[in-house]
Amino acid sequence: MQSSRHGRKGPKLAVMRAVWSGSITFGLVNVPVKAYSATRGHDVSFHQVHDADGGRIRYQRRCEVCGKKIDYDDIDKAYTEDEQTVIITDEDLDALPEAQNDEIEVVQFVPSEQIDPVTLGKSYFLEPQGKSPKSYLLLQQALEDTDRTAVVTFALRQKTRLGVLRVQDKVLVLQTMRWADEIRDVDFPATRSRTKINTKEKKLASALVDQFASDFTPEEFEDTYQVELRKLIDAKLEQGESLDTAATFGETEDESEGEDAEVIDLMQALKSSLDRKRGDRKSSGKSTRQKSSGNTSSSSSRSKSSKSSKSSKTSKSAKKDDSSKSSPSGKSDSSQKKKSQKPAKAEKSTSKRRKSA
């Protein structure tokens, strides 16, 4: 799969296992697809041990009637209501009509802004199947051109689900949704408070928002808890139980805790936040300017040295030109003076002859 708009590289389809296969249907158009899980966890996986001797903790499925250990294949589902229990087998579940449904049925095309993010769940990448991906590309193009999201229904793992179809990096993405009755109603009394917010507080809040304004770049964020956990595990593997966690991670005081204690009201909190953010920007700006000034000074010194070398070369060449002009034939200046004196002597002799005549 190609890299996404956020710069991250998606997992290759060759190493992904399809969790569902079927078709998308809208109208009389049928789009065969396979579904792949779009996400994967990165948390460190633990198992449980006895703290006294480190022995693994094992869970066993035992029947409370006969006391025997039960294999997973011999376990059925049951439902109890009013002290009456009914057993539901896998055959009963497979017999439900919706369990055999292998279609993602498009029921609506709605404006994308009408989809509440609270209702969204797990995501799946849909890969086109069949000899030609034309119908897949047609649906993809239709969603992009109309800026709408397809609301769909489908069956997955013996459950009927509501979902949406949207386009991400030219790939159709199926995302599950919560049913309307699964979303809780919320009514916090504090949200109906008549507390007034003055103009200065609004301006400071807006200024603080502007200070933090940026484009979302998910690759810049990391799960710091998992990073520290991995560091702890590696240190324990190397040093054993003698590990000093304080030396490994260091003991740092929470500076924000003391600052929060000094904050008296909302205005002061907003002003302190703005001052802190501006201070961070100034410090980063200074370091940037220092780097650029260092580069500028070095480049100016290089240009000065090159200029001086050029001027010295120019003066040398000028001297050569002057010497060549003064004696183009290679003779000395005294010989040239002798030549200039000959015409003067000839003029004197001519004037004497004229007088005698």
C-alpha atoms as one frame of an Amber mdcrd trajectory, in Angstrom:
protein
   0.000   0.000   0.000   1.289   3.439  -0.873   2.326   6.022   1.710  -0.480
   8.213   3.020  -0.835  11.993   3.001   0.559  12.178   6.545   3.885  10.701
   5.433   3.456   7.347   7.130   3.735   4.072   5.205   0.809   1.722   5.410
   1.287  -2.003   5.943   1.790  -4.099   2.818  -1.166  -6.156   1.702   1.121
  -9.170   1.296   1.540  -9.453   5.054  -2.070  -8.615   5.910  -4.784 -11.198
   6.412  -8.255 -10.524   5.056 -10.913 -10.598   7.786 -13.911 -10.441   5.443
 -14.717 -10.829   1.776 -17.864  -9.906  -0.098 -19.262  -7.095  -2.225 -20.314
  -3.479  -1.937 -23.720  -2.900  -3.540 -25.228   0.462  -4.417 -28.168   0.342
  -6.781 -27.447  -2.334  -9.342 -23.661  -1.829  -9.094 -21.681  -4.605  -7.444
 -18.110  -4.035  -6.176 -16.265  -7.199  -4.992 -13.811  -6.435  -2.175 -11.730
  -7.910   0.636 -11.492  -6.204   4.036  -8.255  -5.830   6.014  -7.883  -4.392
   9.497  -6.553  -0.830   9.109  -4.916  -0.575  12.542  -2.650  -2.604  14.800
  -1.617  -2.188  18.425   1.910  -1.411  19.619   1.510  -2.015  23.365   3.921
  -4.326  25.178   2.201  -7.660  25.890   2.478  -9.048  29.438   1.540 -12.356
  31.020   0.779 -12.997  34.682   3.058 -14.754  37.186   2.974 -15.663  40.869
   4.823 -12.935  42.806   6.348 -15.466  45.234   8.080 -17.799  42.776   7.478
 -16.337  39.276   5.336 -19.248  38.105   2.987 -18.635  35.174  -0.686 -18.124
  36.014  -2.933 -20.386  33.927  -6.676 -20.087  33.556  -8.697 -23.240  33.153
 -12.287 -23.567  32.014 -14.003 -25.834  34.520 -17.640 -26.803  34.761 -19.152
 -25.894  38.144 -21.484 -28.934  37.942 -19.086 -31.806  37.149 -15.804 -30.046
  37.998 -14.149 -31.212  34.766 -11.848 -29.099  32.600 -13.788 -28.198  29.422
 -12.293 -27.790  25.961 -13.235 -24.640  24.053 -15.027 -26.680  21.347 -17.438
 -27.999  23.983 -18.542 -24.558  25.174 -21.852 -23.014  24.076 -23.398 -19.618
  24.757 -26.303 -19.138  27.140 -28.721 -16.391  28.154 -30.509 -16.149  31.472
 -33.666 -14.145  32.128 -36.007 -14.478  35.112 -34.062 -17.530  36.323 -34.663
 -19.251  32.999 -31.625 -20.128  30.881 -31.590 -20.868  27.163 -28.558 -22.312
  25.352 -27.592 -20.899  21.945 -25.319 -23.111  19.858 -23.104 -22.158  16.933
 -25.581 -23.897  14.638 -28.358 -21.661  15.959 -26.308 -18.556  15.238 -25.313
 -19.715  11.760 -28.981 -20.285  10.939 -29.805 -16.583  11.330 -30.488 -15.066
   7.861 -28.274 -12.044   8.443 -25.307 -14.241   9.366 -25.097 -15.402   5.742
 -25.037 -11.855   4.371 -21.778 -11.086   2.569 -22.726  -7.683   1.213 -21.912
  -4.148   2.258 -25.138  -2.426   1.280 -25.055   1.315   0.665 -28.268   2.793
   2.102 -27.459   6.527   2.016 -24.998   9.080   0.693 -24.838  11.873   3.290
 -22.777  15.086   3.704 -19.511  14.136   5.407 -19.905  16.740   8.168 -23.073
  14.993   9.393 -21.112  11.970  10.621 -20.430  12.392  14.350 -16.923  11.121
  15.229 -18.310   9.761  18.526 -20.203   7.098  16.583 -17.155   5.844  14.635
 -15.340   2.622  15.524 -12.843   0.244  13.899 -11.553   0.853  10.370 -10.919
  -1.584   7.504  -9.117  -1.109   4.198 -11.059  -2.481   1.233  -9.091  -4.063
  -1.615 -10.762  -4.447  -5.043 -11.273  -7.994  -6.292 -12.257  -9.464  -9.635
 -10.871  -9.069 -13.130 -11.485  -5.313 -13.397 -11.419  -2.654 -10.643 -13.639
  -0.317 -12.696 -16.649  -0.455 -10.368 -14.345   0.106  -7.365 -12.767   3.156
  -9.011 -16.216   4.429 -10.014 -17.459   4.394  -6.409 -14.222   5.950  -5.187
 -14.484   8.772  -7.731 -18.166   9.364  -6.974 -17.459   9.809  -3.251 -14.592
  12.223  -3.949 -16.513  14.302  -6.501 -19.649  14.682  -4.383 -17.823  15.119
  -1.039 -20.259  12.697   0.560 -19.925   9.666   2.800 -21.732   6.386   2.113
 -23.716   4.975   5.031 -23.757   1.169   4.839 -25.000  -1.922   6.666 -23.135
  -5.245   6.718 -22.631  -8.400   8.769 -19.290  -9.192  10.414 -18.517 -11.879
  12.993 -22.167 -12.829  13.453 -23.274  -9.247  14.038 -25.174  -6.792  11.870
 -23.265  -3.544  11.814 -23.728   0.035  10.720 -20.822   1.735   8.992 -19.544
   4.371   6.598 -17.508   4.230   3.406 -15.032   6.988   2.672 -11.893   7.484
   0.577  -8.357   7.756   1.960  -5.371   7.928  -0.388  -7.413   6.429  -3.247
  -8.415   3.471  -1.038 -11.977   2.795   0.114 -12.148   2.621   3.915 -14.978
   0.893   5.784 -15.475   2.221   9.308 -17.920   0.711  11.779 -20.425   2.909
  13.614 -22.326   2.683  16.867 -26.073   2.312  16.629 -28.077   5.331  17.783
 -29.245   3.608  21.000 -25.593   2.860  21.923 -24.695   6.538  22.279 -25.339
   7.821  25.775 -27.251  11.021  26.468 -25.154  13.538  28.356 -26.261  16.519
  30.428 -23.680  18.019  32.765 -25.159  20.763  34.979 -21.946  22.806  34.799
 -22.376  23.246  31.032 -25.584  25.188  31.704 -23.853  27.594  34.075 -24.591
  31.301  33.658 -21.002  32.286  34.410 -20.055  35.248  32.206 -16.860  35.299
  30.163 -15.567  38.819  29.577 -14.018  40.206  26.402 -10.428  40.147  27.703
 -10.689  36.458  28.568 -12.029  35.697  25.095  -9.181  37.620  23.444  -6.543
  35.902  25.558  -8.072  32.495  24.833  -8.093  33.261  21.100  -4.470  34.421
  21.272  -3.518  31.204  23.053  -5.262  29.168  20.356  -3.313  31.085  17.695
  -0.049  30.343  19.509  -0.762  26.599  19.327  -2.228  26.683  15.808  -0.539
  24.190  13.466  -1.139  21.470  10.888  -1.703  18.019  12.332   1.377  15.821
  11.855   0.728  12.476  13.597   4.265  11.198  12.996   5.598  13.853  15.397
   3.809  12.228  18.338   4.778   9.030  20.117   3.452   6.875  22.928   5.914
   7.999  25.609   4.576   5.512  28.152   5.352   2.569  25.843   8.806   4.045
  25.108   9.596   4.274  28.825   8.133   0.826  29.435  10.377  -0.662  26.738
  13.350   1.140  28.319  12.466  -0.342  31.711  12.186  -3.868  30.270  15.537
  -3.591  28.457  17.223  -2.277  31.616  15.794  -5.130  33.710  16.886  -7.695
  31.141  20.411  -6.309  31.394  20.683  -5.577  35.128  18.090  -7.882  36.666
  16.267  -7.078  39.882  19.128  -4.845  41.052  17.929  -2.143  38.672  17.707
   1.347  40.185  14.684   2.908  38.479  15.516   6.370  39.835  18.930   6.225
  38.156  17.433   4.847  34.945  14.715   7.451  34.495  15.873  10.222  36.828
  13.718  11.997  39.363  12.219  15.194  37.956   9.859  17.497  39.753   6.658
  18.486  38.068   7.197  22.188  37.403   3.647  22.721  36.200   2.311  21.558
  39.549   3.926  24.471  41.378   2.884  26.938  38.715  -0.719  25.769  38.824
  -0.753  26.342  42.579   0.211  29.975  42.021  -2.541  30.623  39.464  -5.280
  32.635  41.114  -7.819  33.096  38.329  -8.513  32.298  34.696  -6.973  35.540
  33.408  -3.671  34.822  35.121  -3.688  31.265  33.799  -4.206  32.515  30.227
  -1.488  35.161  30.556   0.994  32.677  32.035   0.278  30.214  29.238   0.828
  32.884  26.580   4.078  34.079  28.187   5.394  30.526  28.365   4.537  29.818
  24.727   6.113  33.092  23.553   9.237  32.343  25.572   9.546  28.956  23.873
   9.231  30.565  20.460  11.832  33.238  21.258  14.376  30.678  22.445  13.881
  28.571  19.335  14.111  31.712  17.175  17.403  32.760  18.795  19.028  29.420
  18.136  17.888  29.591  14.525  19.253  33.133  14.102  22.583  32.141  15.661
  22.943  29.325  13.201  22.066  31.568  10.269  24.423  34.361  11.461  27.243
  31.839  11.760  26.635  30.707   8.217  26.444  34.332   7.021  29.754  35.348
   8.694  31.585  32.378   7.271  30.217  33.056   3.809  31.133  36.778   4.058
  34.707  35.923   5.110  34.957  33.534   2.198  33.690  36.215  -0.192  36.186
  38.784   1.225  39.124  36.439   0.762  38.033  35.661  -2.782  37.700  39.386
  -3.530  41.193  40.133  -2.186  42.719  37.364  -4.250  40.895  38.646  -7.325
  42.153  42.238  -6.739  45.752  41.084  -6.336  45.527  39.152  -9.569  44.014
  42.201 -11.291  46.815  44.545 -10.100  49.499  42.118 -11.299  47.906  41.852
 -14.726  47.599  45.673 -14.925  51.330  46.093 -14.257  52.125  43.608 -17.001
  49.929  45.515 -19.439  51.637  48.843 -18.612  55.084  47.379 -19.102  54.078
  45.842 -22.410  52.635  49.159 -23.625  55.737  51.135 -22.652  58.074  48.743
 -24.492  56.106  46.791 -27.027  59.182  45.690 -29.018  61.135  44.740 -25.924
  63.637  47.676 -26.206  64.663  49.934 -23.306  63.367  53.463 -22.603  66.819
  55.047 -23.403  66.706  53.767 -26.970  63.275  55.328 -27.405  64.608  58.684
 -26.104  67.462  58.566 -28.694  64.934  58.077 -31.468  62.947  61.071 -30.310
  66.089  63.309 -30.301  67.006  62.646 -34.020  64.191  64.689 -35.584  65.108
  67.677 -33.390  68.720  67.734 -34.725  67.507  67.550 -38.326  65.260  70.590
 -37.813  68.218  72.675 -36.467  70.443  71.899 -39.482  67.672  72.888 -41.915
  67.166  76.254 -40.248  70.950  77.020 -40.519  70.964  76.325 -44.255  68.049
  78.699 -44.757  69.833  81.525 -42.958  73.021  81.153 -45.008  71.019  81.230
 -48.231
